[in-house]
Amino acid sequence: MIRITGVRKSFGGKPVLRGVDLEIRDGETLTIIGGSGQGKSVLLKSMIGLIRPDGGTILVDGADILHLPRRELHRIQRQFGYLFQGGALFDSMNVAENVAFGLRHSGLSRDEIQARVRTYLEYVGLSGVEHLMPDELSGGMRKRVALARTIAYSPRYILYDEPTTGLDPQTSDVIAELIVSLQKRLGVTSVVVTHDIKAAVTVSQRVAMLHNGVIAAVEPAEALIQSRNPVVRQFIDSSEFCWRMNGAVRT
């Protein structure tokens, strides 16, 4: 379980997170939605210690990561996989080398690493592409390779930063379906940051709305589109065009 209480963060004197309270339950996928500049990625990076908040607590399995010694923080961080918004593949490495990158110091043999690379590429629907370079891949394929790298060392938690940004609607659907299938197959706890309403509803059990630096609402995913919360309603209505273009029909 991840429990966030009173988390605050400012940049250059400008508050971004103003006291965030949020609980992510073990084994669920929770999506954080909100407009641009609302602090979604800041909150996500705070969960793994990439950004240090100015105040509050972030408990991961009961340990407050904001006050841990460096070695203990690293131990907690190794339980997380993080899918960066752009994928962040190494252009000088082929697909297999990218996926294997986090396994280099795992104690696994070369054959074991190769087997794991093949397994997780198969999980994301990319069998047989180990030899390709990143510049030979489409945007969707690059995202899937990055996802295979994220899950290759068996994290307990997976954090997704805008996983469908920059992708066409069909490819976005593929990535959303992968998030769902991996959550079921691996039994991980996942946190997704997105402004894509369709993806949020597809992948999540619950959706949290971040607005003006606080969590304005937490809704069951299946009830999100009918939400009567005024902040959620405004966000959904402003996203209506994109929602319809992605093939969803609001009832």
C-alpha positions in Angstrom: 0.0 0.0 0.0 1.1 3.6 -0.7 -0.4 6.2 1.6 0.2 9.9 0.8 -0.6 12.5 3.4 -0.3 16.3 3.3 2.3 16.3 0.5 3.4 19.8 -0.5 5.8 20.9 -3.2 6.7 24.3 -4.6 9.0 25.4 -7.4 10.5 28.9 -7.3 8.0 29.9 -4.7 5.0 28.7 -6.7 3.0 25.9 -5.0 2.3 22.9 -7.2 1.2 20.3 -4.6 -0.7 22.0 -1.7 -1.4 19.1 0.6 -2.2 15.9 -1.3 -3.9 13.1 0.5 -4.2 9.8 -1.4 -4.2 6.1 -0.8 -3.3 3.5 -3.4 -4.5 0.0 -2.4 -2.5 -3.1 -2.8 -3.1 -4.8 -6.2 -5.2 -2.0 -7.8 -4.6 0.3 -10.7 -5.4 3.9 -9.7 -5.2 6.7 -12.3 -4.5 10.3 -11.5 -6.1 12.7 -14.0 -6.0 16.5 -14.2 -5.1 19.3 -16.5 -1.7 20.3 -17.7 0.5 21.9 -15.0 -1.6 20.5 -12.1 1.3 18.5 -10.7 0.4 15.0 -11.8 4.0 14.0 -12.8 5.4 15.8 -9.8 3.2 13.6 -7.5 4.2 10.5 -9.4 7.9 11.2 -9.1 7.5 12.0 -5.5 6.2 8.5 -4.9 9.5 7.0 -6.0 11.8 9.6 -4.5 12.8 11.3 -7.8 11.4 14.5 -6.4 11.5 15.4 -2.7 8.4 17.2 -1.4 8.6 20.1 0.9 6.4 18.5 3.5 4.0 15.6 4.2 4.5 11.9 4.3 4.6 9.1 1.6 4.3 5.7 3.2 5.3 2.6 1.1 4.5 -0.5 3.0 4.6 1.5 6.2 8.0 3.2 5.5 8.1 7.0 5.0 10.3 7.3 2.0 10.8 11.0 2.7 12.8 10.3 5.9 14.7 7.1 5.0 18.5 6.7 4.8 19.8 6.6 1.2 20.4 2.8 1.3 17.0 2.0 2.6 15.4 4.4 0.1 17.2 2.6 -2.7 15.8 -0.7 -1.4 12.3 0.7 -1.6 12.9 2.2 -5.1 14.0 -1.2 -6.4 10.4 -2.3 -5.8 9.2 0.2 -8.4 9.1 0.2 -12.2 8.7 3.6 -13.9 7.5 4.1 -17.4 8.7 7.5 -18.5 6.5 9.6 -20.7 8.8 9.4 -23.7 9.9 5.8 -23.1 13.5 6.9 -22.5 15.1 4.1 -24.5 18.9 4.2 -25.1 19.4 4.9 -28.8 22.8 3.2 -28.8 21.4 -0.1 -27.6 19.2 -2.6 -29.4 15.8 -3.7 -28.0 17.3 -6.7 -26.1 20.0 -4.5 -24.5 17.4 -1.9 -23.5 15.2 -4.5 -21.9 18.1 -6.1 -20.1 19.6 -2.9 -18.8 18.1 -3.1 -15.3 19.1 -6.7 -15.0 22.9 -6.3 -15.4 23.6 -6.4 -11.7 20.8 -8.7 -10.7 22.9 -11.8 -10.3 21.2 -13.6 -13.2 23.3 -15.5 -15.7 23.5 -14.3 -19.3 21.1 -17.1 -20.4 18.6 -16.2 -17.7 18.7 -12.6 -18.7 18.1 -13.5 -22.3 15.2 -15.7 -21.4 13.7 -13.0 -19.3 14.1 -10.5 -22.1 12.3 -12.8 -24.5 9.5 -13.5 -22.0 8.7 -9.9 -21.3 8.9 -8.8 -24.9 6.4 -11.6 -25.6 4.2 -10.1 -22.8 4.0 -6.8 -24.6 3.5 -8.4 -28.0 6.9 -7.8 -29.5 8.5 -11.3 -29.9 11.4 -11.4 -32.3 12.4 -7.8 -32.3 15.4 -8.1 -30.0 17.9 -7.1 -32.7 16.2 -3.9 -33.8 17.4 -0.4 -32.8 15.1 2.2 -31.3 15.1 4.3 -34.4 13.7 1.3 -36.3 10.6 1.2 -34.1 7.3 3.1 -34.3 6.2 5.2 -31.4 3.9 2.5 -30.1 6.6 -0.1 -30.3 9.1 2.1 -28.5 6.5 2.5 -25.7 6.0 -1.3 -25.5 9.8 -1.9 -25.3 10.1 0.6 -22.5 7.2 -1.2 -20.8 9.0 -4.6 -21.2 12.1 -3.0 -19.6 10.0 -1.6 -16.8 8.6 -5.0 -15.8 11.7 -7.1 -16.6 13.0 -7.0 -13.0 9.6 -8.0 -11.5 8.7 -4.7 -9.7 5.9 -4.7 -7.1 4.7 -1.3 -8.2 4.5 0.2 -11.7 4.2 3.9 -12.2 3.1 5.1 -15.7 3.7 8.7 -16.7 1.3 9.7 -19.5 1.6 6.2 -21.2 -0.6 7.2 -24.2 0.7 10.7 -24.9 1.8 11.2 -28.5 0.1 8.0 -29.8 -2.7 7.6 -32.2 -6.1 6.4 -30.8 -5.6 2.8 -31.9 -2.1 2.5 -30.5 -3.3 4.2 -27.3 -5.9 1.5 -27.0 -3.2 -1.2 -27.3 -1.1 0.4 -24.5 -4.2 0.7 -22.3 -5.0 -3.0 -22.9 -1.4 -3.9 -22.1 -1.6 -2.1 -18.7 -4.8 -4.1 -17.9 -3.3 -7.4 -18.9 0.0 -6.8 -17.1 -1.8 -5.9 -13.9 -3.8 -9.1 -14.0 -0.8 -11.3 -15.1 1.8 -9.8 -12.7 -0.5 -8.9 -9.8 1.3 -5.5 -9.4 0.0 -2.3 -7.9 -0.1 0.4 -10.6 -0.4 4.2 -10.6 -1.1 5.9 -14.0 -0.9 9.6 -14.7 -2.8 10.7 -17.7 -5.2 13.3 -19.2 -6.6 10.6 -21.5 -10.1 10.0 -20.1 -10.7 6.8 -22.2 -7.4 5.3 -21.0 -8.2 6.2 -17.4 -11.6 4.4 -17.5 -10.1 1.4 -19.3 -7.2 0.7 -17.0 -8.3 1.7 -13.6 -10.3 0.5 -10.6 -10.4 4.1 -9.2 -9.6 7.5 -10.6 -8.3 10.5 -8.6 -8.7 14.0 -9.8 -5.8 16.4 -9.0 -6.8 20.0 -9.1 -5.2 23.1 -7.7 -2.7 21.1 -5.9 -5.0 18.8 -4.0 -7.1 15.6 -4.7 -10.5 17.0 -5.5 -12.2 13.7 -5.9 -11.7 9.9 -6.0 -14.2 8.0 -8.1 -14.7 4.4 -9.2 -13.6 4.2 -12.8 -16.9 2.8 -14.1 -18.7 5.8 -12.5 -16.3 8.5 -13.7 -18.2 9.6 -16.8 -21.4 10.1 -14.8 -19.6 12.0 -12.0 -21.4 14.9 -10.4 -18.3 16.4 -8.8 -18.1 19.8 -10.4 -14.3 19.7 -10.9 -14.4 16.2 -12.5 -17.4 17.2 -14.6 -15.7 20.3 -15.9 -12.6 18.3 -16.8 -14.6 15.6 -18.6 -16.7 18.1 -20.5 -13.6 19.9 -21.6 -12.2 16.6 -22.9 -15.4 15.6 -24.6 -14.0 16.1 -28.2 -11.0 13.9 -27.6 -13.2 11.4 -25.8 -15.5 11.1 -28.8 -12.6 11.0 -31.2 -11.2 8.0 -29.4 -14.4 6.1 -30.1 -16.2 6.3 -26.7 -19.8 7.3 -26.4 -20.9 9.1 -23.2 -24.3 8.0 -21.9 
